[in-house]
Amino acid sequence: MEKKPSSIDFRQLETFCRVAELKGFSKAANHLYLTQPTVSGHILALENSLHLRLFDRMGRETRLTKAGEVFYHHATRMLSYRKEALSALSEFFQGIRGELLLGGSTIPGEYILPRLIGEFKEHYPQISISLKIGDTKEIAQLVLQGVVEFGMLGAKIREDALQHEHLGEDEIIVIGPAARMAPKGDKISFDQVFMEPWIVREEGSGTQIAVEKALKKKGKSLKQLLVVSEMGSTSSIKQGVKAGLGLAFISMKAVEEELAAGSLRRVEVIGLEPISRPFYMVFHRGRTLSPIGEKFIQFLKKKRGGAF
């Protein structure tokens, strides 16, 4: 019955290669800082494991057998792969190199994370960070599927496998077109909310979830709004409001520049309490974060509060 090779020890491989290259057991022992009996023991164990004779002892010189020559070619490659693997893991665990794939719902993804990623890369320039943007439910699904390592969302998603960590708060305001296009002024009553035309985000966005909760407290619903257009992005909503299509609920962070420039105006709703929503980092409970991911989370926690 043909004998099959058993397991191979990397220490034996390294000893074998040194003996082959230096053509002697004593020279290899000196190079490896081992005793000659130890070197001999490693080679004997390797030959027994492979069921092959690897060296011919010819006086003081040691030469590879034909089988030894074949094995030497593969042994050097195995040691090289091992070195590369250990080097890659060392860099991985130090968080120095690698790629981090994040997800962000619309507001964090478009108005918060890009700046924070830029600051983070100043400290770790050799890493690569990719950012996927979608609505809150879409990014939560990407976290669940393992497509992104974690996500930054504007709402909690009810899913046992997801862990949420609070990072900061966002303010949802009502915006209208520039003052020159809006003779009614900057205030409307709560009852008037349901008589005005509205532009809304698609179902699943964190903004819509927050607004729905606020209206529910007043016994109302988003479905009662006079919706003239549903749009898939914050940018398109801003353009629609500028064009005079209607009012919109939107993140304050998304319109700071437009409000300052006067191309949009803030509309106060009398009788409606201020709407705020939290930002969360969302992880999969069953997955371990990469070292780069851990470092980015630590960075975000330091920024928590005033930086968002």
C-alpha positions as a printed Julia matrix, in Angstrom:
308×3 Matrix{Float64}:
   0.0    0.0    0.0
   1.38   3.42  -1.0
   2.4    5.58   1.94
   1.1    9.13   2.01
   3.1   12.08   3.39
   1.97  13.27   6.81
   1.97  16.84   8.15
   5.01  19.07   7.63
   6.46  21.44  10.23
   7.69  24.83   8.99
  10.72  24.56  11.28
  11.66  21.36   9.48
  11.2   23.07   6.12
  13.45  25.95   7.07
  16.13  23.56   8.35
  15.89  21.5    5.17
  16.39  24.56   2.96
  19.39  25.77   4.96
  21.06  22.36   4.8
  20.41  22.21   1.05
  21.79  25.7    0.45
  24.86  25.38   2.73
  25.47  21.72   1.79
  26.11  20.64   5.33
  24.42  19.93   8.65
  26.99  21.73  10.81
  26.92  24.87   8.65
  23.11  24.91   8.78
  23.23  24.43  12.56
  25.51  27.46  12.94
  23.31  29.55  10.64
  20.13  28.62  12.52
  21.7   28.8   15.99
  20.82  25.15  16.59
  22.86  22.16  17.62
  23.81  19.69  14.9
  21.78  16.86  16.53
  18.72  19.14  16.43
  19.27  19.81  12.72
  19.72  16.12  12.07
  16.54  15.4   14.01
  14.53  17.91  11.93
  15.74  16.36   8.67
  15.09  12.82   9.85
  11.58  13.75  10.98
  10.91  15.43   7.62
  12.19  12.41   5.66
  10.06  10.09   7.79
   7.03  12.34   7.23
   7.55  12.34   3.46
   8.73   8.69   3.29
  11.6    9.94   1.11
  15.33  10.32   1.38
  16.15  13.99   0.8
  19.95  14.06   1.19
  22.91  11.91   0.25
  25.69  12.18   2.86
  28.98  12.06   0.95
  31.74  12.54   3.49
  31.62  16.09   4.79
  29.4   17.27   1.93
  25.66  16.84   1.84
  23.81  16.86  -1.49
  20.15  16.75  -2.39
  18.75  13.58  -3.87
  16.56  13.86  -6.97
  13.51  13.78  -4.69
  15.21  16.39  -2.51
  15.69  18.69  -5.52
  12.0   18.48  -6.4
  10.99  19.09  -2.8
  13.42  22.01  -2.37
  11.7   23.91  -5.19
   8.34  23.65  -3.43
   9.75  24.13   0.08
  11.22  27.52  -0.79
   7.89  28.59  -2.25
   6.03  27.44   0.88
   8.4   29.39   3.12
   8.02  32.44   0.87
   4.21  32.23   1.01
   4.36  31.83   4.77
   6.52  34.95   5.08
   4.16  36.94   2.85
   1.13  35.74   4.79
   2.63  36.66   8.15
   3.7   40.05   6.81
   0.2   40.72   5.45
  -1.4   39.69   8.75
   1.02  41.89  10.67
  -0.01  44.88   8.58
  -3.66  43.86   8.87
  -3.59  43.71  12.67
  -1.67  46.96  12.92
  -4.36  48.59  10.79
  -1.72  50.2    8.56
  -2.82  48.96   5.17
  -5.95  47.53   3.64
  -9.41  48.47   2.47
 -12.41  49.54   4.52
 -15.88  49.36   3.0
 -18.49  51.54   4.69
 -22.14  52.31   4.14
 -23.96  55.56   4.76
 -27.61  56.52   4.48
 -28.21  59.66   2.44
 -27.4   62.43   4.92
 -24.44  60.78   6.66
 -23.21  59.41   3.33
 -23.36  62.69   1.44
 -22.77  65.35   4.1
 -20.9   63.8    7.06
 -18.81  60.74   6.2
 -16.84  62.18   3.24
 -15.32  64.88   5.46
 -14.61  62.45   8.29
 -13.03  59.95   5.89
 -10.76  62.72   4.61
  -9.64  63.56   8.15
  -9.08  59.89   8.98
  -6.94  59.32   5.89
  -4.63  62.13   6.97
  -3.56  59.8    9.8
  -3.64  56.58   7.72
  -2.82  57.59   4.12
  -2.07  54.04   2.95
  -5.56  52.7    3.54
  -8.38  52.7    1.0
 -11.95  53.55   2.06
 -14.97  52.9   -0.15
 -18.35  54.42   0.72
 -21.68  53.03  -0.47
 -24.67  55.39  -0.18
 -28.32  54.37  -0.06
 -31.38  54.9    2.08
 -31.42  53.7    5.68
 -33.02  50.33   4.96
 -30.72  49.63   2.0
 -27.56  50.26   4.04
 -28.89  48.14   6.89
 -29.32  45.28   4.41
 -25.75  45.71   3.16
 -24.51  45.42   6.75
 -26.58  42.29   7.28
 -25.25  40.75   4.06
 -21.64  41.61   4.91
 -21.25  43.78   1.8
 -20.12  46.68   4.02
 -18.35  46.32   7.34
 -20.63  48.77   9.1
 -22.88  51.7    8.29
 -23.86  55.14   9.53
 -27.64  55.57   9.59
 -30.2   58.17  10.55
 -32.6   55.72  12.18
 -32.7   52.43  14.07
 -33.69  49.34  12.13
 -35.5   46.58  13.98
 -33.3   43.6   13.3
 -31.87  41.34  16.01
 -28.59  40.83  14.14
 -27.85  44.57  14.08
 -26.17  46.5   16.87
 -26.66  50.28  16.98
 -24.33  52.77  18.66
 -25.44  56.38  19.04
 -23.09  59.0   17.57
 -24.94  62.3   17.4
 -28.11  64.16  16.53
 -29.54  65.64  13.34
 -32.23  68.35  13.01
 -35.03  67.98  10.48
 -36.45  71.28   9.24
 -38.98  72.46   6.68
 -37.64  74.33   3.67
 -39.34  76.42   1.01
 -38.18  78.28  -2.09
 -36.28  81.54  -1.84
 -38.15  84.42  -0.17
 -38.79  86.2   -3.48
 -40.85  83.18  -4.62
 -42.76  82.8   -1.34
 -45.0   85.75  -0.45
 -46.66  83.79   2.39
 -43.69  84.35   4.7
 -41.55  82.03   6.81
 -44.24  80.61   9.11
 -47.2   78.29   8.62
 -49.63  76.73  11.09
 -49.72  73.0   11.73
 -53.12  72.78  10.03
 -51.72  74.55   7.0
 -49.07  71.8    6.66
 -51.77  69.56   5.18
 -52.87  72.16   2.63
 -49.44  72.95   1.19
 -47.83  70.94  -1.65
 -44.96  68.7   -0.49
 -41.93  66.99  -2.02
 -40.95  63.86  -0.1
 -38.21  61.24  -0.07
 -38.95  57.64  -0.91
 -40.14  55.25   1.77
 -37.24  53.9    3.81
 -35.26  57.09   4.29
 -34.25  58.13   7.8
 -35.77  61.58   7.27
 -39.17  60.11   6.45
 -39.02  57.8    9.48
 -38.27  60.75  11.8
 -41.02  62.94  10.3
 -43.56  60.14  10.5
 -42.84  59.72  14.22
 -43.23  63.48  14.81
 -46.54  63.63  12.94
 -47.84  60.53  14.71
 -47.46  62.32  18.05
 -49.9   64.91  16.69
 -52.31  62.25  15.45
 -51.33  62.72  11.82
 -49.45  60.79   9.15
 -47.26  61.41   6.11
 -50.04  59.89   4.01
 -52.19  62.92   4.82
 -49.73  65.34   3.18
 -50.51  66.77  -0.24
 -47.58  65.08  -2.0
 -46.86  66.48  -5.45
 -43.57  64.63  -5.98
 -41.56  61.78  -4.48
 -37.83  61.99  -5.15
 -34.97  59.58  -4.62
 -32.25  61.92  -3.39
 -31.75  64.92  -1.15
 -30.21  66.88  -4.03
 -33.28  66.39  -6.22
 -35.55  67.48  -3.38
 -33.56  70.7   -2.97
 -33.82  71.41  -6.68
 -37.56  70.72  -6.62
 -38.08  73.16  -3.75
 -35.95  75.8   -5.49
 -38.18  75.4   -8.55
 -41.25  76.14  -6.43
 -42.82  72.67  -6.57
 -43.51  72.6   -2.86
 -42.14  72.42   0.69
 -39.99  69.61   2.04
 -38.77  68.12   5.3
 -34.98  67.87   5.12
 -31.84  67.61   7.22
 -30.42  70.92   8.37
 -26.96  69.61   7.45
 -28.03  69.17   3.85
 -29.12  72.78   3.33
 -26.73  74.88   5.42
 -25.06  76.36   2.34
 -28.35  77.09   0.54
 -29.85  78.77   3.61
 -26.77  80.95   3.99
 -26.86  81.88   0.31
 -30.6   82.6    0.34
 -31.46  80.11  -2.41
 -33.71  78.28   0.08
 -35.5   79.48   3.18
 -36.43  77.82   6.44
 -40.14  77.58   7.19
 -41.29  77.38  10.8
 -44.31  75.19  11.52
 -46.2   76.67  14.44
 -47.46  73.94  16.75
 -44.99  71.28  15.59
 -42.2   70.45  18.02
 -38.64  70.49  16.67
 -37.82  67.23  14.91
 -34.49  65.64  15.69
 -33.16  62.25  14.82
 -30.1   60.36  15.98
 -27.16  59.12  13.94
 -26.05  55.56  14.61
 -23.13  53.37  13.69
 -24.64  50.0   12.81
 -22.75  46.7   13.04
 -23.54  43.04  12.53
 -23.49  41.36  15.95
 -22.0   38.16  14.59
 -19.03  39.66  12.72
 -15.69  40.89  14.02
 -14.55  44.29  12.79
 -11.23  44.57  10.98
  -8.44  46.52  12.73
  -8.97  49.37  10.25
 -12.67  49.32  11.08
 -11.9   49.42  14.8
  -9.6   52.41  14.31
 -12.24  54.26  12.3
 -14.85  53.61  15.0
 -12.46  54.95  17.65
 -11.92  58.01  15.46
 -15.69  58.58  15.15
 -16.19  58.25  18.9
 -13.62  60.98  19.48
 -15.51  63.15  17.04
 -18.86  62.35  18.64
 -20.89  65.36  19.71
 -19.85  68.59  18.05
 -18.13  67.25  14.92
 -21.24  66.1   13.07
